[in-house]
Amino acid sequence: MADEAGKHIGEVLLSASNISLSFGAVHALTDVSADIREHEILAIIGPNGAGKTSLLNCINGVYHPQKGTITFEGEPRADLAPSEIARQGIARTFQNVALFKGMTTLDNIMTGRNTRLGGNFLKQALYWGSYQRDELEHRVLVEKIIDFLEIQAIRKVPVGRLPYGMQKRVELGRALAAEPRLLLLDEPMAGMNVEEKEDMSRFVLDVNDEFGTTIALIEHDMGVVMDISDRVIVLDYGRKIADGTPDEVRANQAVIDAYLGVSH
């Protein structure tokens, strides 16, 4: 199908059905179902504690729900580790920047290629044979990502020296290095100023458009959500209360009551 702007939205890429997740007496998610379609940008919103990050954690294997199923590319998925799910084509960024602060921008983004680097431990340790050739090929792709994200000037700078907004951009680059079919972004614009948010919004749109990457993101800035999303899912107290276009969600009274405040 296509949205109003003519953008093609494909079939369901990932389906989470009737997901329930509890930590003792705390119900993080209760019977939540959500589809993510090929080539769309899906925003997941809701008040603090609504279960947004818990849902992403279930999708990429950090948590294993007590109830429900997750299907990716038409195949039911077992309880896999995050590294195995990354190899399937799902990459992730986090609320708090999770970079190697003493390593350079280039080296941090190169770590995103780990799931695709071949060779055994001995070849890696000796930088020998096919592993050496593979790494050179991977480095070419990483340099393209650096150019795409316009961070050439900081490619050799340890990320611990970078401003927070730029660290977020490097983390995006590391996720892109895995060449994901589905990219999960957990508050990619948290802590950014207006200019940094505009830059990150542009990169998210370009990743979706130029790479064809499907994106599901958590974001609290409602202006950003309404501007860049094709569809919005709303969670409240671990339950899904709305699922629709930005305009539909903006007009939904349950959403207004739970999250957006009084309608004007």
C-alpha positions in Angstrom: 0.0 0.0 0.0 1.0 3.7 -0.2 0.6 6.6 2.1 -0.8 10.0 1.0 2.6 11.1 -0.2 2.8 8.0 -2.5 5.5 6.2 -0.4 5.2 2.5 -0.7 4.6 0.6 2.5 5.1 -3.1 2.1 3.9 -6.3 3.8 4.4 -7.0 7.5 8.1 -7.5 8.3 7.8 -8.2 12.0 4.7 -9.1 14.0 4.5 -9.2 17.7 1.3 -10.9 18.8 -0.3 -10.8 22.3 3.0 -10.0 24.1 2.9 -10.1 27.9 5.9 -9.4 30.0 6.1 -9.3 33.8 8.8 -8.7 36.4 7.3 -10.3 39.5 4.2 -8.3 40.3 5.0 -5.6 37.8 3.3 -6.0 34.4 5.4 -4.2 31.8 3.4 -5.4 28.8 -0.1 -6.9 28.8 -1.4 -8.6 25.6 0.3 -6.1 23.3 0.1 -6.8 19.5 2.0 -4.7 17.0 2.9 -5.1 13.3 5.9 -3.4 11.7 5.6 -3.1 7.9 8.4 -3.0 5.3 9.8 0.5 4.6 7.6 2.3 7.2 8.7 4.5 10.0 6.7 3.4 13.0 6.7 5.6 16.2 6.0 4.0 19.6 4.9 6.6 22.1 3.4 6.8 25.6 4.0 8.2 29.0 7.1 7.2 31.0 6.7 3.6 32.2 4.2 2.7 29.5 6.3 -0.3 28.3 7.9 1.2 25.1 11.4 0.1 25.8 10.2 -3.2 27.1 8.5 -3.8 23.7 11.8 -3.0 21.9 13.7 -5.3 24.3 11.3 -8.1 23.4 11.8 -7.6 19.7 15.6 -7.7 19.9 15.9 -10.4 22.4 17.0 -8.6 25.5 13.8 -9.8 27.2 11.8 -13.0 26.5 8.1 -12.5 27.1 6.1 -14.9 29.2 3.3 -14.9 26.7 3.0 -14.2 22.9 4.9 -14.8 19.7 7.1 -12.8 17.5 7.3 -13.5 13.8 10.1 -12.0 11.6 10.0 -12.3 7.8 7.1 -14.7 8.1 8.9 -17.1 10.4 8.0 -17.6 14.1 11.0 -16.7 16.1 12.4 -18.7 19.0 13.9 -17.1 22.1 17.2 -16.0 20.6 20.0 -13.9 22.1 20.4 -10.3 20.9 23.5 -11.3 18.9 21.6 -13.9 17.0 18.7 -11.5 16.3 21.2 -9.0 15.0 22.5 -11.6 12.5 18.9 -12.0 11.3 18.8 -8.3 10.4 17.5 -6.4 13.4 19.8 -3.6 14.8 19.3 -1.4 17.8 20.3 1.8 19.5 19.6 2.6 23.2 18.2 5.3 25.4 21.6 5.8 27.0 24.5 5.9 24.5 26.2 2.5 24.6 29.5 3.3 22.8 33.1 2.4 23.6 34.2 5.8 24.9 37.9 5.2 24.5 37.6 4.1 20.8 37.4 6.3 17.8 34.3 7.0 15.8 35.6 4.8 13.0 36.4 1.9 15.3 33.0 2.2 17.1 31.2 2.0 13.8 33.4 -0.9 12.7 32.1 -2.9 15.7 28.7 -2.9 14.0 30.2 -5.2 11.4 31.1 -7.9 13.9 28.1 -10.1 13.0 29.3 -10.1 9.4 33.0 -10.6 9.9 34.0 -14.1 8.9 37.0 -16.2 9.8 38.0 -18.1 12.9 39.6 -16.8 16.0 43.2 -17.5 14.9 42.7 -15.6 11.6 41.2 -12.7 13.5 44.0 -12.7 16.0 46.7 -12.8 13.3 44.8 -10.5 10.9 45.4 -13.2 8.3 44.1 -14.4 5.0 40.4 -14.0 4.2 39.8 -12.1 7.4 42.1 -9.3 6.3 40.4 -9.0 3.0 37.0 -9.1 4.6 37.9 -6.3 7.1 39.1 -4.1 4.2 35.8 -4.6 2.5 33.9 -3.8 5.6 35.9 -0.7 6.2 34.9 0.6 2.8 31.2 0.3 3.8 31.9 2.0 7.2 33.6 4.9 5.4 30.4 5.3 3.3 28.3 5.4 6.5 30.6 8.1 7.9 30.2 10.2 4.7 26.4 9.6 4.8 26.2 10.8 8.4 28.5 13.8 7.7 31.0 12.9 10.5 34.2 12.7 8.5 35.8 15.4 10.7 35.5 13.2 13.8 36.3 9.8 12.3 39.6 9.5 14.3 38.3 11.2 17.5 37.6 9.1 20.6 33.8 9.2 21.1 34.2 10.1 24.8 35.4 13.5 23.7 32.3 14.2 21.5 29.2 16.1 22.4 26.2 14.0 23.3 24.3 14.7 20.1 27.3 13.6 18.0 27.6 10.4 20.1 24.0 9.6 19.2 24.9 10.0 15.5 27.9 7.7 15.9 25.6 5.1 17.6 23.2 5.4 14.6 26.2 4.7 12.4 27.2 1.6 14.3 23.6 0.2 14.0 23.6 1.0 10.2 26.9 -0.9 9.8 25.0 -4.1 10.5 23.0 -3.4 7.4 19.7 -4.1 9.2 16.3 -4.7 7.6 14.7 -3.5 10.8 16.3 -0.6 12.8 15.1 -0.1 16.3 15.8 3.4 17.7 15.2 4.0 21.4 14.8 7.8 21.9 17.4 8.7 19.2 16.9 12.5 19.9 16.8 12.5 23.7 19.0 15.2 25.2 19.5 17.0 21.8 18.9 20.7 21.1 16.7 21.8 18.2 19.4 21.9 15.6 20.6 18.4 16.5 17.0 17.0 16.4 16.6 18.5 13.0 19.8 16.8 11.8 18.8 13.4 13.3 15.3 13.6 11.9 16.8 14.2 8.4 19.1 11.2 8.9 16.3 8.9 10.0 14.2 9.9 7.0 17.2 9.4 4.6 18.0 6.0 6.1 14.4 5.0 5.5 14.3 6.5 2.0 17.7 5.8 0.6 18.5 2.5 2.3 15.0 1.2 2.3 15.4 0.4 6.0 12.3 -0.2 8.1 12.4 1.8 11.3 10.6 1.6 14.7 11.5 4.3 17.1 10.6 5.5 20.5 10.4 9.3 20.8 9.0 11.8 23.3 9.1 14.9 21.1 5.6 14.9 19.6 6.6 17.4 16.9 9.2 15.0 15.6 6.8 12.0 15.8 4.1 13.8 13.8 6.6 15.0 11.2 8.5 11.8 10.4 6.2 8.9 11.2 4.1 6.9 8.8 2.2 5.3 11.7 2.1 5.6 15.5 1.4 3.1 18.2 0.5 4.3 21.7 1.1 2.4 24.9 -0.2 3.3 28.3 0.4 1.2 31.5 1.7 -1.7 29.3 -1.3 -1.8 27.0 -1.8 -0.6 23.5 -4.5 2.0 23.3 -4.1 3.3 19.8 -2.6 2.4 16.4 -2.9 4.6 13.3 -1.6 7.5 11.3 -0.2 10.5 13.1 -3.4 12.5 12.4 -5.6 9.6 13.7 -3.6 9.3 16.9 -3.5 13.0 17.4 -7.3 13.1 17.4 -7.8 10.0 19.5 -9.4 11.0 22.9 -7.8 8.1 24.7 -4.4 9.2 23.6 -5.1 12.8 24.5 -6.2 11.7 28.0 -3.2 9.5 28.5 -0.3 11.4 26.9 -0.9 14.4 24.8 -2.8 16.6 27.2 -5.9 18.7 26.5 -6.8 19.0 22.8 -6.7 22.5 21.5 
